[in-house]
Amino acid sequence: MHNNTVSFEENYIFRSNKTITSNSDIALTEFIANAWDAGAHNVDITIPLDEHEKIIVEDDGTGMTDEEFRNRWMTLNYDRQKRQGKEVLFPPDVENSKRIAYGRNGVGRHGMLCFADNYTVETWKDGKCNTYDIVISQGETPFKILKHFTTDKLGHGTKISAYVVRHLPDADAMTNILSARFLYDPEFIVKINGKSIDLSQHRGVVFSKEFTTQSKANLTMVVIDSEKTASKSQQHGIAFWLSGRLVGQPSWTYGKTVF
């Protein structure tokens, strides 16, 4: 008798997503990008000093219902832009501003596997918080929900955590690397162990100048060079801020001029 069922090796997720599951800065970048896609304005990352303590990524995005979590998180290579569109949907109590989503191939959620073989997701929306313990598996599924329970909780957001057993990141290094990748939007704040870096204080600043245009507008130009290349092309280019808000999207093109 032939077995027509597809089965997965225990290390399938690691082999298929090696870049994310073996590089702590890329894993954390993916979580921040997911928070951006969820309409968050704040991301708080807790990086412990030692292994076997919790690493935590928490955002104030839309959160997910149980049905949404199972449809999105538990679907291999979930196509975010196909299923939810290119534009970010913000929580109902947050002022909307135009954002283009990063997510496309649905692999960013596997970032916690960089640090451990199991992790916990808490996500709350519409007065309910769903908590899931996710673990690496094999056979019919490469990962599965080991435990799930629901409690009452107001607000919205998502919190992902794991006890670190490998690839423990350095908090100071991550603060500089990750902030350089997401500083282009002043309304999107990323903190690591309670610390965020102001644009003018970033050690990647290589040039800063104030000048006045022909129309008498006062501008400040700051050039930042990240310690490592940003993992997504959407993070490259020139970003324009007006009254503390991002105007348009970062790009190397302005009008018909290519920089």
ChimeraX commands (.cxc) that place a marker at each C-alpha (Angstrom):
marker #1 position 0.00,0.00,0.00 radius 0.5
marker #1 position 1.39,3.41,-1.00 radius 0.5
marker #1 position 1.40,6.30,1.47 radius 0.5
marker #1 position 0.35,9.47,-0.37 radius 0.5
marker #1 position 0.59,11.71,2.68 radius 0.5
marker #1 position 3.25,14.43,2.67 radius 0.5
marker #1 position 5.36,14.41,5.82 radius 0.5
marker #1 position 7.90,16.84,7.27 radius 0.5
marker #1 position 11.29,16.23,8.85 radius 0.5
marker #1 position 11.73,17.74,12.32 radius 0.5
marker #1 position 14.25,20.29,11.02 radius 0.5
marker #1 position 12.16,21.37,8.01 radius 0.5
marker #1 position 11.55,24.92,9.30 radius 0.5
marker #1 position 15.23,25.43,10.09 radius 0.5
marker #1 position 16.44,24.21,6.70 radius 0.5
marker #1 position 13.79,26.19,4.80 radius 0.5
marker #1 position 14.31,29.43,6.74 radius 0.5
marker #1 position 18.00,29.24,7.62 radius 0.5
marker #1 position 18.66,32.98,7.30 radius 0.5
marker #1 position 15.98,33.84,9.86 radius 0.5
marker #1 position 16.53,30.92,12.22 radius 0.5
marker #1 position 20.30,31.43,12.50 radius 0.5
marker #1 position 20.73,35.24,12.52 radius 0.5
marker #1 position 19.36,37.09,15.54 radius 0.5
marker #1 position 19.31,40.54,13.92 radius 0.5
marker #1 position 17.34,39.25,10.92 radius 0.5
marker #1 position 14.94,37.35,13.20 radius 0.5
marker #1 position 14.22,40.49,15.24 radius 0.5
marker #1 position 13.98,42.62,12.09 radius 0.5
marker #1 position 11.26,40.30,10.82 radius 0.5
marker #1 position 9.27,40.70,14.04 radius 0.5
marker #1 position 9.52,44.49,13.82 radius 0.5
marker #1 position 8.39,44.34,10.19 radius 0.5
marker #1 position 5.43,42.18,11.26 radius 0.5
marker #1 position 4.52,44.78,13.89 radius 0.5
marker #1 position 4.69,47.47,11.18 radius 0.5
marker #1 position 2.34,45.38,9.03 radius 0.5
marker #1 position -0.05,45.04,11.99 radius 0.5
marker #1 position -0.43,48.83,12.27 radius 0.5
marker #1 position 1.69,49.13,15.42 radius 0.5
marker #1 position 3.35,52.38,16.48 radius 0.5
marker #1 position 5.38,50.90,19.32 radius 0.5
marker #1 position 7.53,47.78,19.53 radius 0.5
marker #1 position 9.16,46.80,22.82 radius 0.5
marker #1 position 11.91,44.17,22.69 radius 0.5
marker #1 position 13.35,42.60,25.82 radius 0.5
marker #1 position 16.73,40.92,25.38 radius 0.5
marker #1 position 18.04,39.05,28.45 radius 0.5
marker #1 position 21.65,39.08,29.64 radius 0.5
marker #1 position 21.90,35.30,29.84 radius 0.5
marker #1 position 20.52,32.24,28.10 radius 0.5
marker #1 position 17.50,30.39,29.52 radius 0.5
marker #1 position 15.84,33.75,30.20 radius 0.5
marker #1 position 13.01,35.20,28.12 radius 0.5
marker #1 position 13.41,37.20,24.95 radius 0.5
marker #1 position 10.19,39.14,24.26 radius 0.5
marker #1 position 8.82,41.15,21.34 radius 0.5
marker #1 position 5.60,43.06,22.05 radius 0.5
marker #1 position 3.69,45.49,19.82 radius 0.5
marker #1 position 0.50,47.55,19.96 radius 0.5
marker #1 position -0.78,46.51,16.54 radius 0.5
marker #1 position -4.20,45.15,15.64 radius 0.5
marker #1 position -3.71,41.74,17.22 radius 0.5
marker #1 position -5.51,38.63,15.96 radius 0.5
marker #1 position -8.61,36.65,16.76 radius 0.5
marker #1 position -8.28,32.88,17.14 radius 0.5
marker #1 position -9.58,32.38,13.60 radius 0.5
marker #1 position -7.14,34.94,12.19 radius 0.5
marker #1 position -4.22,33.40,14.04 radius 0.5
marker #1 position -4.95,29.90,12.77 radius 0.5
marker #1 position -5.48,31.14,9.20 radius 0.5
marker #1 position -2.36,33.32,9.14 radius 0.5
marker #1 position 0.23,32.06,11.61 radius 0.5
marker #1 position -0.46,28.39,11.13 radius 0.5
marker #1 position -0.42,28.55,7.31 radius 0.5
marker #1 position 2.95,27.74,5.73 radius 0.5
marker #1 position 4.31,30.62,3.63 radius 0.5
marker #1 position 1.22,32.75,4.25 radius 0.5
marker #1 position 0.96,35.39,1.49 radius 0.5
marker #1 position 0.15,38.53,3.46 radius 0.5
marker #1 position -0.24,40.90,0.52 radius 0.5
marker #1 position -2.47,38.49,-1.41 radius 0.5
marker #1 position -4.73,37.77,1.58 radius 0.5
marker #1 position -4.79,41.19,3.25 radius 0.5
marker #1 position -3.68,43.63,0.58 radius 0.5
marker #1 position -0.58,45.82,0.26 radius 0.5
marker #1 position -1.75,48.56,2.62 radius 0.5
marker #1 position -1.56,48.23,6.40 radius 0.5
marker #1 position -4.80,48.10,8.39 radius 0.5
marker #1 position -4.57,50.08,11.64 radius 0.5
marker #1 position -6.35,49.39,14.95 radius 0.5
marker #1 position -9.75,51.14,15.17 radius 0.5
marker #1 position -8.60,53.58,17.89 radius 0.5
marker #1 position -5.48,54.66,15.97 radius 0.5
marker #1 position -5.33,57.49,13.44 radius 0.5
marker #1 position -4.70,55.99,10.03 radius 0.5
marker #1 position -1.66,56.96,8.01 radius 0.5
marker #1 position -0.72,55.38,4.71 radius 0.5
marker #1 position 1.68,52.44,5.11 radius 0.5
marker #1 position 2.80,49.81,2.67 radius 0.5
marker #1 position 3.14,46.35,4.21 radius 0.5
marker #1 position 6.43,44.44,4.17 radius 0.5
marker #1 position 5.04,40.93,4.50 radius 0.5
marker #1 position 4.83,38.67,1.51 radius 0.5
marker #1 position 6.14,35.14,2.10 radius 0.5
marker #1 position 5.02,34.58,5.71 radius 0.5
marker #1 position 8.37,33.36,7.06 radius 0.5
marker #1 position 9.03,36.19,9.53 radius 0.5
marker #1 position 6.88,34.60,12.23 radius 0.5
marker #1 position 9.43,31.79,12.53 radius 0.5
marker #1 position 11.96,34.25,14.01 radius 0.5
marker #1 position 11.67,32.93,17.56 radius 0.5
marker #1 position 12.99,29.60,16.33 radius 0.5
marker #1 position 16.34,31.38,16.04 radius 0.5
marker #1 position 16.43,31.28,19.85 radius 0.5
marker #1 position 14.54,28.11,20.81 radius 0.5
marker #1 position 12.51,25.16,19.51 radius 0.5
marker #1 position 9.32,26.41,21.12 radius 0.5
marker #1 position 7.79,29.81,21.86 radius 0.5
marker #1 position 4.61,31.50,23.08 radius 0.5
marker #1 position 2.33,33.92,21.23 radius 0.5
marker #1 position -0.18,36.12,23.07 radius 0.5
marker #1 position -2.41,38.18,20.80 radius 0.5
marker #1 position -5.40,40.23,21.88 radius 0.5
marker #1 position -8.24,41.91,20.00 radius 0.5
marker #1 position -11.97,42.59,20.54 radius 0.5
marker #1 position -11.69,42.03,24.29 radius 0.5
marker #1 position -10.15,38.55,24.04 radius 0.5
marker #1 position -6.54,37.42,24.41 radius 0.5
marker #1 position -5.52,34.12,22.83 radius 0.5
marker #1 position -2.33,32.47,24.06 radius 0.5
marker #1 position -0.60,29.72,22.08 radius 0.5
marker #1 position 2.39,27.55,22.89 radius 0.5
marker #1 position 4.04,26.68,19.55 radius 0.5
marker #1 position 6.53,23.83,19.20 radius 0.5
marker #1 position 8.60,22.32,16.40 radius 0.5
marker #1 position 7.05,19.13,15.09 radius 0.5
marker #1 position 7.43,16.54,12.35 radius 0.5
marker #1 position 5.31,14.22,10.27 radius 0.5
marker #1 position 2.06,15.86,9.16 radius 0.5
marker #1 position 3.08,19.36,10.25 radius 0.5
marker #1 position 6.47,21.09,10.80 radius 0.5
marker #1 position 5.16,23.05,13.81 radius 0.5
marker #1 position 2.02,22.84,15.90 radius 0.5
marker #1 position 0.01,24.41,18.70 radius 0.5
marker #1 position 0.86,22.51,21.88 radius 0.5
marker #1 position -1.52,24.47,24.10 radius 0.5
marker #1 position -4.11,27.23,23.61 radius 0.5
marker #1 position -6.25,29.17,26.06 radius 0.5
marker #1 position -8.33,32.35,25.99 radius 0.5
marker #1 position -8.71,35.12,28.58 radius 0.5
marker #1 position -10.37,38.54,28.69 radius 0.5
marker #1 position -8.16,41.49,27.79 radius 0.5
marker #1 position -8.84,45.01,26.56 radius 0.5
marker #1 position -6.88,46.78,23.86 radius 0.5
marker #1 position -4.93,45.24,21.00 radius 0.5
marker #1 position -1.48,43.87,20.34 radius 0.5
marker #1 position 0.76,40.83,20.09 radius 0.5
marker #1 position 3.48,39.50,22.39 radius 0.5
marker #1 position 5.89,36.76,21.33 radius 0.5
marker #1 position 8.37,35.20,23.75 radius 0.5
marker #1 position 10.79,32.31,24.17 radius 0.5
marker #1 position 13.42,31.10,26.62 radius 0.5
marker #1 position 16.73,31.62,24.82 radius 0.5
marker #1 position 18.85,28.49,24.33 radius 0.5
marker #1 position 20.95,29.68,21.34 radius 0.5
marker #1 position 21.97,32.79,19.36 radius 0.5
marker #1 position 21.55,35.15,22.32 radius 0.5
marker #1 position 21.79,38.66,20.79 radius 0.5
marker #1 position 23.78,41.56,22.25 radius 0.5
marker #1 position 21.30,44.26,23.29 radius 0.5
marker #1 position 23.56,47.24,22.51 radius 0.5
marker #1 position 24.48,45.94,19.06 radius 0.5
marker #1 position 20.84,45.17,18.27 radius 0.5
marker #1 position 19.76,48.66,19.37 radius 0.5
marker #1 position 22.02,50.29,16.79 radius 0.5
marker #1 position 21.44,47.80,13.99 radius 0.5
marker #1 position 17.65,47.67,14.29 radius 0.5
marker #1 position 17.08,51.36,14.93 radius 0.5
marker #1 position 19.05,52.22,11.78 radius 0.5
marker #1 position 16.65,50.04,9.81 radius 0.5
marker #1 position 13.45,51.63,11.10 radius 0.5
marker #1 position 14.34,55.24,11.97 radius 0.5
marker #1 position 12.85,56.56,8.75 radius 0.5
marker #1 position 9.36,56.81,10.33 radius 0.5
marker #1 position 9.39,58.99,13.49 radius 0.5
marker #1 position 5.95,57.68,14.50 radius 0.5
marker #1 position 7.19,54.08,14.64 radius 0.5
marker #1 position 9.17,53.60,17.84 radius 0.5
marker #1 position 11.31,50.54,18.53 radius 0.5
marker #1 position 12.73,50.09,22.03 radius 0.5
marker #1 position 15.19,47.48,23.22 radius 0.5
marker #1 position 15.27,46.96,26.99 radius 0.5
marker #1 position 13.42,50.27,27.31 radius 0.5
marker #1 position 15.90,52.22,25.19 radius 0.5
marker #1 position 15.27,53.86,21.83 radius 0.5
marker #1 position 17.78,55.86,19.84 radius 0.5
marker #1 position 17.08,59.39,18.68 radius 0.5
marker #1 position 17.98,60.15,15.07 radius 0.5
marker #1 position 20.64,62.72,16.00 radius 0.5
marker #1 position 22.25,60.36,18.54 radius 0.5
marker #1 position 22.54,57.33,16.28 radius 0.5
marker #1 position 26.15,56.27,15.94 radius 0.5
marker #1 position 25.55,55.51,12.28 radius 0.5
marker #1 position 25.12,59.21,11.50 radius 0.5
marker #1 position 27.78,60.13,8.93 radius 0.5
marker #1 position 26.50,63.56,7.91 radius 0.5
marker #1 position 24.13,66.23,9.28 radius 0.5
marker #1 position 23.40,69.69,7.89 radius 0.5
marker #1 position 20.77,72.43,8.20 radius 0.5
marker #1 position 19.93,74.61,5.22 radius 0.5
marker #1 position 17.22,76.87,3.78 radius 0.5
marker #1 position 15.54,76.30,0.42 radius 0.5
marker #1 position 14.76,79.01,-2.14 radius 0.5
marker #1 position 11.22,79.13,-0.77 radius 0.5
marker #1 position 12.62,79.89,2.73 radius 0.5
marker #1 position 11.82,76.45,4.17 radius 0.5
marker #1 position 14.26,75.31,6.86 radius 0.5
marker #1 position 15.41,71.73,6.38 radius 0.5
marker #1 position 17.65,69.37,8.34 radius 0.5
marker #1 position 19.37,66.57,6.42 radius 0.5
marker #1 position 20.76,63.56,8.26 radius 0.5
marker #1 position 22.54,60.64,6.57 radius 0.5
marker #1 position 22.68,57.30,8.39 radius 0.5
marker #1 position 24.74,54.28,7.42 radius 0.5
marker #1 position 23.57,51.10,9.13 radius 0.5
marker #1 position 26.19,48.72,10.52 radius 0.5
marker #1 position 24.63,46.01,8.38 radius 0.5
marker #1 position 22.67,46.23,5.17 radius 0.5
marker #1 position 18.94,46.36,5.81 radius 0.5
marker #1 position 17.32,43.09,4.88 radius 0.5
marker #1 position 14.52,44.70,2.89 radius 0.5
marker #1 position 14.83,47.15,-0.01 radius 0.5
marker #1 position 11.85,49.06,1.37 radius 0.5
marker #1 position 14.17,50.31,4.14 radius 0.5
marker #1 position 16.63,51.94,1.73 radius 0.5
marker #1 position 16.50,55.43,0.27 radius 0.5
marker #1 position 15.65,59.01,1.20 radius 0.5
marker #1 position 12.86,59.57,3.74 radius 0.5
marker #1 position 11.12,62.92,4.08 radius 0.5
marker #1 position 9.76,64.03,7.47 radius 0.5
marker #1 position 7.32,66.92,7.84 radius 0.5
marker #1 position 6.21,68.01,11.33 radius 0.5
marker #1 position 7.41,64.70,12.75 radius 0.5
marker #1 position 5.55,62.56,10.22 radius 0.5
marker #1 position 6.85,60.42,7.39 radius 0.5
marker #1 position 5.81,61.74,3.97 radius 0.5
marker #1 position 5.47,59.01,1.34 radius 0.5
marker #1 position 7.81,56.01,1.41 radius 0.5
marker #1 position 11.64,55.89,1.51 radius 0.5
marker #1 position 13.00,55.84,-2.02 radius 0.5
marker #1 position 16.03,56.75,-4.10 radius 0.5
marker #1 position 13.72,58.61,-6.49 radius 0.5
marker #1 position 12.12,62.01,-5.96 radius 0.5
marker #1 position 9.87,63.07,-8.83 radius 0.5
marker #1 position 11.91,62.45,-11.96 radius 0.5
marker #1 position 15.22,62.66,-10.11 radius 0.5
marker #1 position 17.06,59.46,-9.19 radius 0.5
marker #1 position 19.66,59.86,-6.43 radius 0.5
marker link #1:1,2 radius 0.2
marker link #1:2,3 radius 0.2
marker link #1:3,4 radius 0.2
marker link #1:4,5 radius 0.2
marker link #1:5,6 radius 0.2
marker link #1:6,7 radius 0.2
marker link #1:7,8 radius 0.2
marker link #1:8,9 radius 0.2
marker link #1:9,10 radius 0.2
marker link #1:10,11 radius 0.2
marker link #1:11,12 radius 0.2
marker link #1:12,13 radius 0.2
marker link #1:13,14 radius 0.2
marker link #1:14,15 radius 0.2
marker link #1:15,16 radius 0.2
marker link #1:16,17 radius 0.2
marker link #1:17,18 radius 0.2
marker link #1:18,19 radius 0.2
marker link #1:19,20 radius 0.2
marker link #1:20,21 radius 0.2
marker link #1:21,22 radius 0.2
marker link #1:22,23 radius 0.2
marker link #1:23,24 radius 0.2
marker link #1:24,25 radius 0.2
marker link #1:25,26 radius 0.2
marker link #1:26,27 radius 0.2
marker link #1:27,28 radius 0.2
marker link #1:28,29 radius 0.2
marker link #1:29,30 radius 0.2
marker link #1:30,31 radius 0.2
marker link #1:31,32 radius 0.2
marker link #1:32,33 radius 0.2
marker link #1:33,34 radius 0.2
marker link #1:34,35 radius 0.2
marker link #1:35,36 radius 0.2
marker link #1:36,37 radius 0.2
marker link #1:37,38 radius 0.2
marker link #1:38,39 radius 0.2
marker link #1:39,40 radius 0.2
marker link #1:40,41 radius 0.2
marker link #1:41,42 radius 0.2
marker link #1:42,43 radius 0.2
marker link #1:43,44 radius 0.2
marker link #1:44,45 radius 0.2
marker link #1:45,46 radius 0.2
marker link #1:46,47 radius 0.2
marker link #1:47,48 radius 0.2
marker link #1:48,49 radius 0.2
marker link #1:49,50 radius 0.2
marker link #1:50,51 radius 0.2
marker link #1:51,52 radius 0.2
marker link #1:52,53 radius 0.2
marker link #1:53,54 radius 0.2
marker link #1:54,55 radius 0.2
marker link #1:55,56 radius 0.2
marker link #1:56,57 radius 0.2
marker link #1:57,58 radius 0.2
marker link #1:58,59 radius 0.2
marker link #1:59,60 radius 0.2
marker link #1:60,61 radius 0.2
marker link #1:61,62 radius 0.2
marker link #1:62,63 radius 0.2
marker link #1:63,64 radius 0.2
marker link #1:64,65 radius 0.2
marker link #1:65,66 radius 0.2
marker link #1:66,67 radius 0.2
marker link #1:67,68 radius 0.2
marker link #1:68,69 radius 0.2
marker link #1:69,70 radius 0.2
marker link #1:70,71 radius 0.2
marker link #1:71,72 radius 0.2
marker link #1:72,73 radius 0.2
marker link #1:73,74 radius 0.2
marker link #1:74,75 radius 0.2
marker link #1:75,76 radius 0.2
marker link #1:76,77 radius 0.2
marker link #1:77,78 radius 0.2
marker link #1:78,79 radius 0.2
marker link #1:79,80 radius 0.2
marker link #1:80,81 radius 0.2
marker link #1:81,82 radius 0.2
marker link #1:82,83 radius 0.2
marker link #1:83,84 radius 0.2
marker link #1:84,85 radius 0.2
marker link #1:85,86 radius 0.2
marker link #1:86,87 radius 0.2
marker link #1:87,88 radius 0.2
marker link #1:88,89 radius 0.2
marker link #1:89,90 radius 0.2
marker link #1:90,91 radius 0.2
marker link #1:91,92 radius 0.2
marker link #1:92,93 radius 0.2
marker link #1:93,94 radius 0.2
marker link #1:94,95 radius 0.2
marker link #1:95,96 radius 0.2
marker link #1:96,97 radius 0.2
marker link #1:97,98 radius 0.2
marker link #1:98,99 radius 0.2
marker link #1:99,100 radius 0.2
marker link #1:100,101 radius 0.2
marker link #1:101,102 radius 0.2
marker link #1:102,103 radius 0.2
marker link #1:103,104 radius 0.2
marker link #1:104,105 radius 0.2
marker link #1:105,106 radius 0.2
marker link #1:106,107 radius 0.2
marker link #1:107,108 radius 0.2
marker link #1:108,109 radius 0.2
marker link #1:109,110 radius 0.2
marker link #1:110,111 radius 0.2
marker link #1:111,112 radius 0.2
marker link #1:112,113 radius 0.2
marker link #1:113,114 radius 0.2
marker link #1:114,115 radius 0.2
marker link #1:115,116 radius 0.2
marker link #1:116,117 radius 0.2
marker link #1:117,118 radius 0.2
marker link #1:118,119 radius 0.2
marker link #1:119,120 radius 0.2
marker link #1:120,121 radius 0.2
marker link #1:121,122 radius 0.2
marker link #1:122,123 radius 0.2
marker link #1:123,124 radius 0.2
marker link #1:124,125 radius 0.2
marker link #1:125,126 radius 0.2
marker link #1:126,127 radius 0.2
marker link #1:127,128 radius 0.2
marker link #1:128,129 radius 0.2
marker link #1:129,130 radius 0.2
marker link #1:130,131 radius 0.2
marker link #1:131,132 radius 0.2
marker link #1:132,133 radius 0.2
marker link #1:133,134 radius 0.2
marker link #1:134,135 radius 0.2
marker link #1:135,136 radius 0.2
marker link #1:136,137 radius 0.2
marker link #1:137,138 radius 0.2
marker link #1:138,139 radius 0.2
marker link #1:139,140 radius 0.2
marker link #1:140,141 radius 0.2
marker link #1:141,142 radius 0.2
marker link #1:142,143 radius 0.2
marker link #1:143,144 radius 0.2
marker link #1:144,145 radius 0.2
marker link #1:145,146 radius 0.2
marker link #1:146,147 radius 0.2
marker link #1:147,148 radius 0.2
marker link #1:148,149 radius 0.2
marker link #1:149,150 radius 0.2
marker link #1:150,151 radius 0.2
marker link #1:151,152 radius 0.2
marker link #1:152,153 radius 0.2
marker link #1:153,154 radius 0.2
marker link #1:154,155 radius 0.2
marker link #1:155,156 radius 0.2
marker link #1:156,157 radius 0.2
marker link #1:157,158 radius 0.2
marker link #1:158,159 radius 0.2
marker link #1:159,160 radius 0.2
marker link #1:160,161 radius 0.2
marker link #1:161,162 radius 0.2
marker link #1:162,163 radius 0.2
marker link #1:163,164 radius 0.2
marker link #1:164,165 radius 0.2
marker link #1:165,166 radius 0.2
marker link #1:166,167 radius 0.2
marker link #1:167,168 radius 0.2
marker link #1:168,169 radius 0.2
marker link #1:169,170 radius 0.2
marker link #1:170,171 radius 0.2
marker link #1:171,172 radius 0.2
marker link #1:172,173 radius 0.2
marker link #1:173,174 radius 0.2
marker link #1:174,175 radius 0.2
marker link #1:175,176 radius 0.2
marker link #1:176,177 radius 0.2
marker link #1:177,178 radius 0.2
marker link #1:178,179 radius 0.2
marker link #1:179,180 radius 0.2
marker link #1:180,181 radius 0.2
marker link #1:181,182 radius 0.2
marker link #1:182,183 radius 0.2
marker link #1:183,184 radius 0.2
marker link #1:184,185 radius 0.2
marker link #1:185,186 radius 0.2
marker link #1:186,187 radius 0.2
marker link #1:187,188 radius 0.2
marker link #1:188,189 radius 0.2
marker link #1:189,190 radius 0.2
marker link #1:190,191 radius 0.2
marker link #1:191,192 radius 0.2
marker link #1:192,193 radius 0.2
marker link #1:193,194 radius 0.2
marker link #1:194,195 radius 0.2
marker link #1:195,196 radius 0.2
marker link #1:196,197 radius 0.2
marker link #1:197,198 radius 0.2
marker link #1:198,199 radius 0.2
marker link #1:199,200 radius 0.2
marker link #1:200,201 radius 0.2
marker link #1:201,202 radius 0.2
marker link #1:202,203 radius 0.2
marker link #1:203,204 radius 0.2
marker link #1:204,205 radius 0.2
marker link #1:205,206 radius 0.2
marker link #1:206,207 radius 0.2
marker link #1:207,208 radius 0.2
marker link #1:208,209 radius 0.2
marker link #1:209,210 radius 0.2
marker link #1:210,211 radius 0.2
marker link #1:211,212 radius 0.2
marker link #1:212,213 radius 0.2
marker link #1:213,214 radius 0.2
marker link #1:214,215 radius 0.2
marker link #1:215,216 radius 0.2
marker link #1:216,217 radius 0.2
marker link #1:217,218 radius 0.2
marker link #1:218,219 radius 0.2
marker link #1:219,220 radius 0.2
marker link #1:220,221 radius 0.2
marker link #1:221,222 radius 0.2
marker link #1:222,223 radius 0.2
marker link #1:223,224 radius 0.2
marker link #1:224,225 radius 0.2
marker link #1:225,226 radius 0.2
marker link #1:226,227 radius 0.2
marker link #1:227,228 radius 0.2
marker link #1:228,229 radius 0.2
marker link #1:229,230 radius 0.2
marker link #1:230,231 radius 0.2
marker link #1:231,232 radius 0.2
marker link #1:232,233 radius 0.2
marker link #1:233,234 radius 0.2
marker link #1:234,235 radius 0.2
marker link #1:235,236 radius 0.2
marker link #1:236,237 radius 0.2
marker link #1:237,238 radius 0.2
marker link #1:238,239 radius 0.2
marker link #1:239,240 radius 0.2
marker link #1:240,241 radius 0.2
marker link #1:241,242 radius 0.2
marker link #1:242,243 radius 0.2
marker link #1:243,244 radius 0.2
marker link #1:244,245 radius 0.2
marker link #1:245,246 radius 0.2
marker link #1:246,247 radius 0.2
marker link #1:247,248 radius 0.2
marker link #1:248,249 radius 0.2
marker link #1:249,250 radius 0.2
marker link #1:250,251 radius 0.2
marker link #1:251,252 radius 0.2
marker link #1:252,253 radius 0.2
marker link #1:253,254 radius 0.2
marker link #1:254,255 radius 0.2
marker link #1:255,256 radius 0.2
marker link #1:256,257 radius 0.2
marker link #1:257,258 radius 0.2
marker link #1:258,259 radius 0.2
view
